[in-house]
């Protein structure tokens, strides 16, 4: 995962909330019910991010999946090496006992 992709996605998600919230706060009714403006802004931001931010989200999730696959491959190599070492130690122990 590239840090740039995560940063771009985070900034765009924040803007998708802040801009509608600022626009809604221009209305006098929404100034009184700021919590309602926040709910509407969150719904608008969620809708915008689902529609327009698919590519940055895909880049982030692909990067995370690749990183997880590399970690699993590295841990399986370590597991194999430790199993081979244990088998070699056991064989040496039997040879020394004989």
BADREN-122783 format. One record per atom (N, C-alpha, C): x, y, z; atom name. Coordinates in steps of 0.001 Angstrom, whole numbers, plus 500000, padded with zeros to 6 digits. Atoms other than C-alpha are relative to their C-alpha. Layout:
N
<rec <X; Y; Z>; CA>
...
END
This chain:
98
<rec <500842; 498830; 500000>; N>
<rec <500000; 500000; 500000>; CA>
<rec <500888; 501234; 500000>; C>
<rec <499251; 498762; 500045>; N>
<rec <501304; 503383; 499111>; CA>
<rec <499372; 500992; 500964>; C>
<rec <500494; 499004; 499046>; N>
<rec <501030; 506080; 501724>; CA>
<rec <499266; 501118; 499275>; C>
<rec <500653; 498956; 500784>; N>
<rec <500071; 508530; 498994>; CA>
<rec <498554; 499639; 499710>; C>
<rec <501365; 500434; 500291>; N>
<rec <496988; 506481; 498066>; CA>
<rec <499110; 500150; 501226>; C>
<rec <500778; 499891; 498767>; N>
<rec <495832; 506352; 501667>; CA>
<rec <499755; 501465; 500352>; C>
<rec <500148; 498576; 499697>; N>
<rec <496423; 510071; 502125>; CA>
<rec <498991; 500654; 499066>; C>
<rec <500940; 499438; 500974>; N>
<rec <494557; 510986; 498935>; CA>
<rec <498583; 499563; 500332>; C>
<rec <501333; 500509; 499682>; N>
<rec <491620; 508767; 499877>; CA>
<rec <499448; 500660; 501261>; C>
<rec <500442; 499382; 498755>; N>
<rec <491456; 510194; 503400>; CA>
<rec <499603; 501458; 499796>; C>
<rec <500299; 498587; 500251>; N>
<rec <491568; 513804; 502208>; CA>
<rec <498716; 500139; 499187>; C>
<rec <501208; 499921; 500813>; N>
<rec <488903; 513187; 499567>; CA>
<rec <498754; 499621; 500794>; C>
<rec <501150; 500358; 499146>; N>
<rec <486633; 511471; 502104>; CA>
<rec <499640; 501131; 500946>; C>
<rec <500269; 498857; 499121>; N>
<rec <487014; 514399; 504495>; CA>
<rec <499337; 501144; 499232>; C>
<rec <500609; 498951; 500809>; N>
<rec <486226; 516856; 501714>; CA>
<rec <498570; 499658; 499609>; C>
<rec <501355; 500430; 500353>; N>
<rec <483183; 514787; 500751>; CA>
<rec <499035; 500231; 501155>; C>
<rec <500849; 499670; 498856>; N>
<rec <481857; 515475; 504259>; CA>
<rec <499984; 501497; 500277>; C>
<rec <499887; 498603; 499583>; N>
<rec <483119; 518998; 504942>; CA>
<rec <499293; 500951; 499038>; C>
<rec <500612; 499094; 500976>; N>
<rec <481949; 520633; 501715>; CA>
<rec <498473; 499981; 500104>; C>
<rec <501462; 499959; 499824>; N>
<rec <478296; 519480; 501979>; CA>
<rec <499573; 500568; 501353>; C>
<rec <500331; 499454; 498685>; N>
<rec <478310; 520322; 505695>; CA>
<rec <500068; 501522; 499987>; C>
<rec <499861; 498542; 500075>; N>
<rec <479557; 523854; 504975>; CA>
<rec <498858; 500605; 499185>; C>
<rec <501103; 499495; 500818>; N>
<rec <476937; 524322; 502262>; CA>
<rec <498690; 499942; 500777>; C>
<rec <501231; 500108; 499212>; N>
<rec <474166; 523060; 504535>; CA>
<rec <499951; 501015; 501135>; C>
<rec <499975; 499041; 498902>; N>
<rec <475290; 525364; 507319>; CA>
<rec <499710; 501428; 499530>; C>
<rec <500368; 498682; 500524>; N>
<rec <474608; 528344; 505017>; CA>
<rec <498504; 500265; 500147>; C>
<rec <501443; 499849; 499838>; N>
<rec <470881; 527697; 505434>; CA>
<rec <499680; 500283; 501468>; C>
<rec <500309; 499645; 498606>; N>
<rec <469368; 529329; 508543>; CA>
<rec <499371; 498849; 500801>; C>
<rec <500634; 501114; 499297>; N>
<rec <467314; 526239; 509409>; CA>
<rec <501053; 498995; 500469>; C>
<rec <498971; 500969; 499646>; N>
<rec <470394; 524032; 509419>; CA>
<rec <500932; 500531; 501085>; C>
<rec <499193; 499461; 498905>; N>
<rec <472230; 526423; 511729>; CA>
<rec <499375; 499658; 501344>; C>
<rec <500694; 500340; 498760>; N>
<rec <469600; 525721; 514329>; CA>
<rec <500092; 498507; 500297>; C>
<rec <499918; 501463; 499856>; N>
<rec <469668; 521972; 513719>; CA>
<rec <501318; 499505; 499376>; C>
<rec <498682; 500362; 500539>; N>
<rec <473405; 521508; 513168>; CA>
<rec <500209; 498491; 499963>; C>
<rec <499857; 501462; 499969>; N>
<rec <473149; 517816; 514089>; CA>
<rec <499323; 499373; 498786>; C>
<rec <500672; 500494; 501194>; N>
<rec <470710; 517295; 511216>; CA>
<rec <500845; 500281; 498757>; C>
<rec <499089; 499670; 501099>; N>
<rec <473120; 519065; 508862>; CA>
<rec <501170; 499017; 499962>; C>
<rec <498899; 500960; 499940>; N>
<rec <475881; 516728; 510056>; CA>
<rec <499563; 498631; 499478>; C>
<rec <500512; 501292; 500485>; N>
<rec <473721; 513655; 509384>; CA>
<rec <499850; 500027; 498484>; C>
<rec <500164; 499880; 501452>; N>
<rec <472802; 514891; 505890>; CA>
<rec <501351; 500055; 499297>; C>
<rec <498668; 499898; 500593>; N>
<rec <476431; 515774; 505160>; CA>
<rec <500696; 498637; 500005>; C>
<rec <499403; 501336; 499949>; N>
<rec <477537; 512300; 506278>; CA>
<rec <499395; 499091; 498930>; C>
<rec <500647; 500811; 501032>; N>
<rec <474977; 510652; 503994>; CA>
<rec <500428; 500423; 498601>; C>
<rec <499536; 499500; 501301>; N>
<rec <475969; 512864; 501074>; CA>
<rec <501445; 499587; 499770>; C>
<rec <498593; 500385; 500129>; N>
<rec <479672; 512207; 501730>; CA>
<rec <500167; 498512; 499733>; C>
<rec <499939; 501439; 500236>; N>
<rec <479097; 508470; 501903>; CA>
<rec <499594; 499671; 498570>; C>
<rec <500459; 500239; 501368>; N>
<rec <477179; 508532; 498632>; CA>
<rec <501056; 500434; 498979>; C>
<rec <498967; 499529; 500914>; N>
<rec <479858; 510600; 496907>; CA>
<rec <501219; 499089; 499997>; C>
<rec <498817; 500860; 499946>; N>
<rec <482640; 508345; 498124>; CA>
<rec <499742; 498646; 499349>; C>
<rec <500318; 501275; 500646>; N>
<rec <480855; 505195; 496959>; CA>
<rec <500006; 500163; 498482>; C>
<rec <500096; 499786; 501440>; N>
<rec <480264; 506701; 493516>; CA>
<rec <501343; 500377; 499390>; C>
<rec <498829; 499408; 500650>; N>
<rec <483491; 508618; 492869>; CA>
<rec <501347; 499533; 500525>; C>
<rec <498697; 500352; 499423>; N>
<rec <486206; 507185; 495125>; CA>
<rec <500279; 498505; 499955>; C>
<rec <499796; 501441; 500116>; N>
<rec <486171; 503565; 493985>; CA>
<rec <501462; 499669; 499688>; C>
<rec <498623; 500307; 500394>; N>
<rec <489634; 503678; 492373>; CA>
<rec <500995; 500163; 501149>; C>
<rec <499067; 499914; 498858>; N>
<rec <491543; 505044; 495415>; CA>
<rec <499753; 498914; 501047>; C>
<rec <500297; 501064; 499041>; N>
<rec <489741; 502535; 497638>; CA>
<rec <500534; 498659; 499507>; C>
<rec <499462; 501236; 500562>; N>
<rec <490685; 499698; 495279>; CA>
<rec <501519; 499937; 500118>; C>
<rec <498542; 499967; 499866>; N>
<rec <494331; 500810; 495312>; CA>
<rec <500430; 499686; 501430>; C>
<rec <499657; 500234; 498595>; N>
<rec <494406; 500835; 499109>; CA>
<rec <499755; 498547; 500372>; C>
<rec <500305; 501384; 499621>; N>
<rec <492705; 497458; 499478>; CA>
<rec <500919; 499012; 499285>; C>
<rec <499051; 500867; 500701>; N>
<rec <494950; 495882; 496820>; CA>
<rec <501361; 500025; 500687>; C>
<rec <498721; 499885; 499299>; N>
<rec <498033; 497207; 498602>; CA>
<rec <499994; 499260; 501328>; C>
<rec <500104; 500726; 498727>; N>
<rec <496815; 495836; 501926>; CA>
<rec <499995; 498494; 499782>; C>
<rec <500040; 501430; 500287>; N>
<rec <496089; 492438; 500379>; CA>
<rec <501382; 499478; 499612>; C>
<rec <498645; 500414; 500380>; N>
<rec <499560; 492279; 498825>; CA>
<rec <500905; 499946; 501219>; C>
<rec <499177; 499985; 498796>; N>
<rec <501171; 493231; 502116>; CA>
<rec <499696; 498816; 500900>; C>
<rec <500396; 501143; 499181>; N>
<rec <499194; 490564; 503956>; CA>
<rec <500506; 498692; 499388>; C>
<rec <499510; 501211; 500665>; N>
<rec <500143; 487930; 501343>; CA>
<rec <501504; 499839; 500201>; C>
<rec <498551; 500071; 499757>; N>
<rec <503831; 488818; 501712>; CA>
<rec <500300; 499579; 501425>; C>
<rec <499782; 500363; 498595>; N>
<rec <503573; 488527; 505490>; CA>
<rec <499703; 498521; 500221>; C>
<rec <500320; 501429; 499864>; N>
<rec <501905; 485129; 505216>; CA>
<rec <501072; 499128; 499356>; C>
<rec <498951; 500768; 500655>; N>
<rec <504535; 483907; 502755>; CA>
<rec <501260; 499974; 500848>; C>
<rec <498811; 499939; 499145>; N>
<rec <507323; 485069; 505063>; CA>
<rec <499820; 499142; 501238>; C>
<rec <500219; 500809; 498805>; N>
<rec <505732; 483386; 508071>; CA>
<rec <499994; 498517; 499663>; C>
<rec <499982; 501418; 500374>; N>
<rec <505264; 480120; 506173>; CA>
<rec <501426; 499536; 499741>; C>
<rec <498591; 500346; 500205>; N>
<rec <508957; 480178; 505163>; CA>
<rec <500661; 499792; 501354>; C>
<rec <499429; 500151; 498667>; N>
<rec <509907; 480702; 508806>; CA>
<rec <499512; 498720; 500659>; C>
<rec <500545; 501227; 499433>; N>
<rec <507621; 477843; 509835>; CA>
<rec <500686; 498788; 499394>; C>
<rec <499314; 501103; 500659>; N>
<rec <509191; 475541; 507252>; CA>
<rec <501439; 499864; 500498>; C>
<rec <498620; 500042; 499525>; N>
<rec <512686; 476495; 508354>; CA>
<rec <500076; 499464; 501419>; C>
<rec <499959; 500491; 498624>; N>
<rec <511892; 475877; 512005>; CA>
<rec <499670; 498512; 500061>; C>
<rec <500316; 501429; 500038>; N>
<rec <510363; 472478; 511151>; CA>
<rec <501200; 499198; 499516>; C>
<rec <498801; 500686; 500490>; N>
<rec <513459; 471518; 509173>; CA>
<rec <501086; 499985; 501065>; C>
<rec <499004; 499948; 498932>; N>
<rec <515713; 472656; 512015>; CA>
<rec <499667; 499015; 501117>; C>
<rec <500403; 500948; 498954>; N>
<rec <513699; 470632; 514518>; CA>
<rec <500250; 498561; 499564>; C>
<rec <499754; 501355; 500504>; N>
<rec <513916; 467540; 512307>; CA>
<rec <501493; 499700; 499980>; C>
<rec <498542; 500217; 500027>; N>
<rec <517684; 467997; 511883>; CA>
<rec <500536; 499809; 501411>; C>
<rec <499575; 500163; 498607>; N>
<rec <518137; 468438; 515633>; CA>
<rec <499600; 498641; 500549>; C>
<rec <500452; 501305; 499537>; N>
<rec <516098; 465313; 516297>; CA>
<rec <500868; 498887; 499404>; C>
<rec <499145; 501001; 500648>; N>
<rec <518191; 463336; 513780>; CA>
<rec <501386; 499995; 500635>; C>
<rec <498693; 499924; 499348>; N>
<rec <521411; 464567; 515389>; CA>
<rec <499931; 499411; 501401>; C>
<rec <500166; 500548; 498659>; N>
<rec <520063; 463673; 518818>; CA>
<rec <499953; 498472; 499960>; C>
<rec <500061; 501475; 500120>; N>
<rec <519289; 460104; 517668>; CA>
<rec <501367; 499443; 499619>; C>
<rec <498668; 500476; 500418>; N>
<rec <522724; 459789; 516004>; CA>
<rec <500951; 500055; 501179>; C>
<rec <499129; 499873; 498844>; N>
<rec <524444; 460976; 519150>; CA>
<rec <499666; 498945; 501067>; C>
<rec <500414; 500998; 499022>; N>
<rec <522408; 458560; 521298>; CA>
<rec <500453; 498610; 499596>; C>
<rec <499593; 501335; 500458>; N>
<rec <523412; 455572; 519150>; CA>
<rec <501428; 499792; 500178>; C>
END
